[in-house]
């Protein structure tokens, strides 16, 4: 990937980059749609990356190229507020704009050239967007000499995605990509941004995480994600709390009496999902990864029935994996497509993959893409 990024830079711009920075995608082990409700999440950075080859310029121009879209995007530091019109390039350009919101003096800084290459599947719910943002944010932070810490860079990525791209995402994805550690998940409090590295212990237990990409593409900027967030905000307002984070499972009886049926189910998912994240962390600490299957399955059922963000393909992947002996499985990411994950015996991966592929074939679905992932360190310079 590093050589591929450097080659793309040379082909697009001539010369050689100053360096290469990598941002990993992420899998969310559990804690879906809790992040923008100030709740808890448990993601981990994965061994699929976007690599950014970057060099500063002598002027204020910005040029970007990538291996997943043709041509070169050109703009300048004075036009970043209009970056949404550039499609995929809104993500790296949004990061440059958002760095200005967090103290970078964009009027005094030079432009840059960026070549991006990636092996994070787009639209699979593995946060290809945060991988881009984290790679570019760590690159520009270093090259511009900003000295921002990783939690701030996560906020930069979220700000870019919310304002420039127009996707109302929380801070989980960027935090996972920047704060991740090998064989560990990031237990993140999305209100305080306090993060704790929690060992997963998968390899030692003879387990791995299997990603089952349904190839049903989704986009966070589409209406489904935004409508779920709006329902959560309406529920919190009706119940008189700043966010759904401030509710416990004991509050659900009152909520059911106050809210309409759909809003109540949206609220119930978030409240119970927060409890499942905490329970999963406790089980990992006390009993190890073989003890978390029940929480993963309950999470999927809640997303399917209460939050209504699953799809027939995601349900089929979860059911087939469990039928083939998985410890636990659930859809991961924002929903409406993308991927499911399963915690499986490493030796049983071929058997589980075969079961999922057969289930998809029998249902007439597009063949899934199945692959294992490992938890890795967060974004940073790699060359």
LOTINU-435990 format. One record per residue: x, y, z of N, C-alpha, C in turn. Coordinates in steps of 0.001 Angstrom, whole numbers, plus 500000, padded with zeros to 6 digits. Layout:
! LOTINU-435990
XYZXYZXYZ
...
! end
This chain:
! LOTINU-435990
500826498785500000500000500000500000500863501269500000
501969501253500734502835502434500763503420502689499375
503946501618498761504501501766497422503446502180496413
502243501644496555501151502001495651500783503475495788
500779503981497027500461505391497251501545506295496670
502812505918496880503912506724496331503883506726494815
503571505575494225503468505487492764502329506344492240
501189506324492944500055507154492534500393508637492626
501171508993493654501588510392493801502473510805492626
503453509966492331504365510290491233503639510356489901
502676509447489679501936509448488423501040510668488311
500468511095489446499540512223489395500205513574489382
501316513698490110501874515024490338503342515163489917
504015514050489647505452514120489420506165514279490757
507412513897490804508160514016492052507773512946493050
508254513101494264508004512117495318507330512803496502
506505512064497243505852512655498416506841512835499560
506495513734500475507298513905501685507210512664502562
506042512043502583505842510850503401504485510240503131
504222509127503814502935508448503703502364508240505098
501072508457505227500363508290506483499188507328506246
498942506429507189497887505427507029496805505618508083
495561505540507636494418505561508545493644504269508401
493469503520509489492740502255509390491228502459509350
490546501528508695489110501435508870488824500908510260
487541500664510524487211500150511852486040499182511767
486028498273512688484863497447512954484329497876514315
483037498056514405482448498330515709481983497007516297
482656496575517357482296495308517966480879495360518518
480541496465519186479180496678519674479019498139520073
477785498632519970477503500034520301477144500816519056
475957500532518486475581501154517208474544502252517430
474802503422516824473939504607516924473863505130518358
474821504755519170474936505317520516475866506523520541
476738506641519530477783507672519613477210509075519574
476293509353518664475740510710518581474687510959519667
474408509940520467473551510094521639474373510188522932
475651510549522798476554510745523935476795509456524713
476632508312524051476710507036524746478053506359524656
478031505021524679479235504209524728479356503369523460
480593503171523014480869502345521843482127501527522104
482288500447521329483447499574521509483988499141520140
484559500073519388485126499732518080486590499328518181
487116498815517073488563498619516980489034498921515564
490261499445515485490879499716514187491264498396513537
491090498296512218491337497031511522492503497146510545
492985495985510138494131495930509233493718496116507768
492845497079507537492522497605506211492703499118506316
493438499708505378493868501098505534493631501942504282
493508503243504511493740504234503469495116504837503714
495933504867502677497264505471502780497283506762501975
497740507828502604497848509137501968499321509465501758
499721509621500499501053510139500164500911511650499996
501682512414500744501429513853500851502732514641500721
502639515796500104503733516771500092503134518165500110
503769519068500832503349520468500822503790521130499530
503102522225499185503399522988497983503978524349498363
504471525058497377505004526399497616503918527456497502
502736527070496988501621528004496852500445527503497687
499246528039497431498071527682498223497156526688497508
497650526128496410496846525168495664496762523829496406
495692523095496135495512521736496645495180520840495457
495889519720495354495586518733494314495420517369494973
494417516635494518494128515335495095493862514316494000
494382513110494211494093512009493303493884510749494128
493173509784493571492888508554494300492766507388493342
492901506181493898492777505003493060491322504540492910
490382505209493607488990504781493468488119505773492702
488742506755492039488022507669491154489031508246490162
488602508503488924489542509000487921489840510495488097
490953510933487512491256512355487419491902512938488661
492162514234488580492766514998489673491808516112490063
491546516229491357490734517323491883491671518462492263
491346519668491802492171520838492118491322521944492713
491821522531493794491174523676494408492254524443495171
491878525236496168492880525947496961492359526146498381
493238526614499252492905526753500661491831527797500916
491592528666499964490578529700500137489186529242499699
489077528020499188487803527528498640487305526284499356
487805526030500557487482524779501234486026524689501663
485396525823501926484003525789502363483083525237501283
483564525228500053482779524749498919483170523324498521
483815522597499428484410521311499072483393520219498785
482170520366499257481176519304499080480937518982497607
481172519938496732480902519722495309481906518763494670
482953518403495396483992517559494821483788516068495103
482640515675495616482384514250495830483346513647496847
484062512588496442484958511889497363485979512821497995
486404513835497262487442514738497761486946515634498891
485630515639499131485110516425500253485666515923501584
486014514641501648486540514105502913487917514671503245
488916514546502376490211515152502722490171516682502747
489417517281501842489318518741501856488600519220503111
487601518462503543486893518807504770487806518775505977
488752517848505989489721517781507087490568519053507125
491041519494505970491839520721505931491023521903506454
489764521987506023488885523064506507488696522967508017
488410521756508513488129521586509933489356521856510802
490561521592510283491757521951511046491789523448511319
491264524221510372491143525658510604490204525990511748
489176525166511941488234525353513039488885525027514387
489967524248514355490633523835515589492006524488515739
492177525652515149493350526455515450494368526651514347
494278525877513252495231526070512163494958527406511464
495992528200511239495858529488510544495951529239509041
494813528907508431494823528519507024495297529638506115
495175530873506557495621532000505729497144532052505606
497838531392506535499299531467506548499960530155506162
499173529137505789499724527815505529499786527508504040
500704526644503635500818526291502217499812525210501822
499578525125500520498748524057499989499483522729499983
498850521719499385499431520377499434498894519526498293
499643518480497996499222517441497057499016516151497850
497947515418497537497649514159498227497246513096497207
497843511932497324497399510753496578496914509728497589
495689509253497409495074508309498330494875506949497668
495262505898498368494934504532497952494339503826499157
493472502842498912492779502236500031492402500792499747
492425499970500793491855498634500693490716498455501703
490170499589502195488963499552503024487762499548502092
486920498521502129485765498501501222484865499709501439
484463500348500347483589501522500427482147501055500549
481405501671501468479996501347501624479721500090502399
480746499519503031480573498257503751480335498445505246
480307499686505710480145499920507135481425499759507919
482578499832507235483876499698507898484601501040507979
483859502098507713484326503478507846485517503811506973
485325503605505678486321504077504714486488505582504818
485426506296505210485515507756505334486447508157506471
486319507520507640487207507863508755488648507481508457
488849506418507679490210506044507293490860507164506487
490107507741505542490612508881504770490900510054505692
489916510397506508490048511569507377491238511436508318
491429510263508894492508510079509863493883510105509207
493977509505508015495251509551507297495626510988506956
494671511743506423494950513125506018495160514021507236
494391513807508290494531514636509488495899514460510138
496372513217510248497693513011510856498795513563509958
498598513482508637499596514024507709499686515542507830
498542516210507741498555517673507774498954518195509155
498564517492510207498978517899511546500500517921511644
501148516909511087502610516861511139503245517871510198
502776517888508940503429518743507940503180520226508210
502033520554508746501739521952509087502237522320510487
502761521344511222503318521621512549502283522051513567
501100521439513551500007521886514415500101521326515830
500593520103515987500761519521517313499460519173518024
498424518820517278497144518465517888497175517023518392
496486516766519513496455515394520018495414514585519242
495429513278519465494593512393518659493097512577518926
492736512902520140491322513140520416490830514364519661
491682515381519560491310516571518792491222516239517311
492140515432516808492081515042515400490817514241515098
490353513461516069489078512761515887487937513757515743
487950514792516536486913515834516435487024516570515095
488246516738514608488448517348513292487765516514512216
487995515199512248487374514330511261485864514356511335
485330514314512556483879514372512705483318515691512183
483988516789512482483536518107512027483538518174510501
484569517619509889484635517583508428483447516826507852
483149515681508450482077514846507918480709515478508150
480521516094509322479230516711509620478961517949508769
479952518823508648479721520129508027480002520114506535
481134519594506138481528519665504727480866518556503913
480946517325504398480337516209503679478825516218503838
478362516618505033476928516661505274476355515389505837
477181514550506470476717513311507095476683513513508609
475531513282509263475383513599510696475935512511511606
477189512117511388477783511021512146478306511485513496
478471510526514408479108510802515686480614510685515562
481274510541516708482739510598516726483385509218516842
482581508167516839483126506831517037484153506444515986
483815506627514716484664506110513648486052506732513687
486087508051513812487376508741513841488181508363515083
487487508195516211488183507815517444488806506433517313
488076505484516720488622504146516531489843504181515633
489755504947514554490839505001513581492090505648514164
491915506576515092493052507308515646493565506738516970
492688506113517755493067505670519100493271504165519206
493072503437518125493148501981518155494503501460518607
494490500215519105495719499536519531495624498065519152
496766497439518953496812496044518511496081495122519483
495294494195518937494542493189519692493681493815520774
493176495020520514492394495732521528491266496513520879
490238496761521656489158497645521248489262498948522031
488563499963521560488557501272522215487190501448522876
487165501422524203485929501670524959485812503182525108
484915503766524344484845505222524236483555505750524827
483691506723525715482569507497526224482419508691525290
481371508693524492481238509711523451480820511073523992
480499511148525266480219512450525875481517513091526350
482268512393527161483494512968527732484699512789526809
484579511884525832485662511462524946486769510732525701
486470510298526912487410509435527617487444508087526909
488650507588526691488814506329525965489710505395526755
489342504131526780490122503116527456490387501971526479
491622501540526397491971500416525541491641499126526283
490803498300525665490345497054526288490892495873525484
491758495049526056492285493893525316491155492964524865
491265492503523632490279491574523093490657490123523353
491925489812523227492374488457523493491849487430522513
491585487841521295490995486915520326491957485805519916
493173486200519522494127485198519035494438484157520098
494616484609521326494934483686522411493806482693522667
492578483120522341491415482246522534491110481399521300
491946481540520263491699480785519040490533481309518228
490243482604518396489108483231517717489572484330516781
488698484719515869488948485884515022487619486523514677
487691487724514100486485488422513658486372488280512150
485256487744511713484962487582510297484019488686509859
484425489416508837483565490440508231482831489810507059
481532490018507023480693489510505935480059490708505240
480740491202504213480282492373503470479173491935502517
477964492451502751476824492055501917476864492649500516
477729493631500322477827494372499059476558495156498754
475741495348499763474627496289499653475167497616500154
475426498526499229476102499771499589475151500699500324
475710501462501235474922502454501946475704503760501958
475013504842502347475673506146502454475081506879503643
475940507350504560475452508035505749474740509335505422
475045509943504297474396511194503946472961510970503479
472576509708503247471207509409502849470264509611504029
468949509594503741467971509998504734467779509063505900
468022507754505739467737506810506810468513507099508073
469791507371507938470632507659509097470156508940509780
469926509975508981469492511250509542468156511155510250
467236510354509719465923510236510355466033509508511688
466947508529511794467133507850513066467702508819514096
468642509626513673469210510600514614468144511599515067
467314512029514141466248512969514496465279512346515499
464958511065515325464074510380516269464681510344517664
465973510103517729466652510073519026466591511436519704
466820512483518939466781513828519501465369514186519962
464372513775519192462983514036519583462634513288520859
463100512031520953462831511244522149463458511855523387
464707512295523270465384512916524411464654514179524850
464240514997523872463537516236524199462211515947524900
461479514961524405460179514635525000460320514102526416
461440513463526689461676512887528013462441513830528936
462796515010528435463410516030529269464837515769529670
465598515089528784467011514835529084467876515410527961
469126515775528279470003516327527234470235515365526083
470380514071526389470565513061525353470101511715525911
469980510736525016469519509420525459470513508740526386
471734509211526401472742508717527348472249508856528790
471411509830529029470974510133530389469811509259530851
469415508290530040468353507361530411468935505993530730
468330505304531680468689503930532010467533503016531610
467800501727531629466740500784531258465511500928532155
465712501361533392464581501557534302463668502693533845
464162503568532966463362504692532471462477504317531286
462632503106530773461911502757529549460407502646529752
459978502243530925458531502172531182457905503554531070
458556504556531642458048505923531514458094506378530063
459175506048529378459317506457527979458199505890527119
457826504651527379456770504024526570455442504743526732
455221505334527910453988506069528139453981507465527544
455157507988527237455277509373526740455407509425525221
456108508462524638456493508528523230455551507748522339
455502508140521057454810507309520081455587506014519898
454936505023519299455491503671519249456829503605518531
456962504291517393458211504238516639459340504925517402
459091506126517914460129506838518653460548506048519888
459586505410520542459936504599521713460896503482521337
460638502801520234461533501710519843462918502228519500
462998503394518876464313503986518591465056504264519902
464334504837520857464937505146522161465347503867522878
464482502851522836464792501601523530466069500976522984
466259501049521659467503500496521122468718501178521727
468727502491521739469912503212522211470173502941523683
469120502965524495469284502750525935469801501338526215
469220500347525572469672498963525819471030498707525178
471332499372524076472630499185523433473757499719524309
473523500856524965474524501361525905474800500333526995
473739499713527500473917498692528537474685497492527996
474439497135526728475156495999526138476640496296525957
476983497526525622478401497869525496479109497675526828
478519498199527886479129498074529211479243496607529605
478204495824529325478241494405529658479317493669528862
479501494052527598480519493408526767481916493694527297
482169494942527697483466495288528272483713494472529538
482702494348530374482861493581531610483141492111531300
482466491557530307482676490149529960484074489933529379
484533490869528558485889490741528029486914490735529158
486714491598530134487653491690531253487605490446532132
486403489962532396486225488912533400486317487495532836
485828487318531602485703485960531078486310485767529702
486661486853529011487275486741527699486270486767526554
486767486706525326485920486949524150484881485868523889
485054484678524442484044483637524226482735483939524952
482754484930525850481574485215526674480701486344526112
481044486895524938480332488093524469479262487799523429
479090486539523044478175486228521959476748486667522198
476267486478523413474882486829523742474625488316523525
475589489143523903475420490595523732475405490971522242
476260490328521448476290490628520019474961490280519363
474408489129519702473141488712519103471995489623519531
471977490013520802470932490916521277471036492279520592
472259492713520328472463493979519618471872493904518212
472142492803517520471605492674516163470081492667516180
469476491931517110468022491888517185467438493273517439
468104494053518274467636495400518575467729496304517348
468814496177516593468950496991515372467959496562514301
467664495287514270466710494775513288465281495185513635
464900495048514899463498495193515286463153496581515806
464019497163516646463717498462517251464221499634516418
465448499537515921466000500658515143465721500493513651
465400499293513235465009498993511851466033499501510830
467280499047511021468341499452510100469033498253509470
468548497053509749469116495886509123468501495688507734
468974494668507038468457494313505716468337492785505664
467603492244504695467535490789504585468912490143504431
469819490829503731471159490285503545471929490230504863
471841491291505650472528491303506942471959490232507869
470638490119507889470017489088508727470458487694508295
470532487479506976470942486164506472472379485847506865
473266486857506817474668486637507194474776486250508657
474045486952509518474089486658510949473542485258511229
472402484940510621471779483635510865472661482488510359
473247482671509171474087481603508622475345481414509448
475958482510509903477170482405510720476873481681512030
475774482043512655475419481389513912475105479912513685
474433479613512589474120478226512284475359477373512057
476454478048511641477713477336511391478641477341512605
478135477822513743478896477700514982479587478948515485
479249480129514948479875481362515435479553481577516911
480466482246517623480260482598519033479163483647519144
479153484595518220478168485675518182478296486404516867
477245487132516483477272487862515215476283489017515280
476560490042514498475670491208514425476041492034513205
475096492833512740475461493821511736476320494886512403
477160495547511622478033496593512163477963497805511255
478127498986511841478058500203511037476684500843511102
476458501808510235475250502616510292473991501915509854
474130500804509134472963500059508706472545500349507280
471385499786506895470826499941505552471740499322504490
472471498305504880473452497689504002474760497526504734
475821497310503973477134497185504594477412495779505067
478069495664506210478616494382506646478052493929507980
478109492620508175477912492010509481479239491421509923
479379491206511216480589490574511742480192489352512552
481117488424512658480926487250513499482232486951514217
482144486607515485483293486103516233483277484588516072
484325484056515450484321482638515085485629481957515492
485572480659515622486788479879515791487649480064514542
488904480392514734489777480628513579489799479410512650
489831478237513212489880477023512398488586476797511619
487493477434512056486189477211511427485830478281510398
486748479206510124486436480285509186485954479761507827
486649478800507197486156478322505899484739477762505965
484430477056507049483092476485507203482038477579507337
482334478607508121481376479695508307481193480477507006
482289480777506329482202481486505046481354480690504058
481572479400503993480793478564503087479311478613503398
478979478596504691477574478646505087476930479966504685
477668481053504862477138482371504485476955482448502973
477939481987502230477836482031500766476675481187500257
476471480028500863475348479184500454474009479846500766
473921480488501925472678481162502300472357482303501338
473369483043500942473153484137499998472731483586498636
473385482518498199473035481926496926471604481422496911
471187480765498001469834480225498081468778481322498063
469137482496498615468186483613498662468231484488497406
469167484205496520469288485015495317469970486352495537
470726486475496635471449487713496919472770487744496152
473293488940495947474639489091495411475625488393496343
476607487711495773477573486980496598478279487933497558
478406487560498836479080488432499802480594488358499655
481271489317500239482723489291500349483059489059501815
483690487939502116483987487577503501485494487575503738
485921488183504812487343488220505139487499488477506625
488610488008507173488887488237508587489652489548508759
489509490133509939490242491355510270490895491185511635
491973491914511828492665491940513110492672493360513650
492674493499514963492746494816515600494180495328515550
494356496565515093495693497136514884495790498514515524
497010499065515491497248500404516009496557501463515128
496320502623515717495644503710515023496504504405513994
495935505456513398496528506167512272497891506771512631
498709506923511603500000507567511808500892507453510589
502075508012510691503030507989509588503604506579509407
503662506130508169504174504786507879505377504827506946
505704505976506401506883506108505535507272507575505403
! end
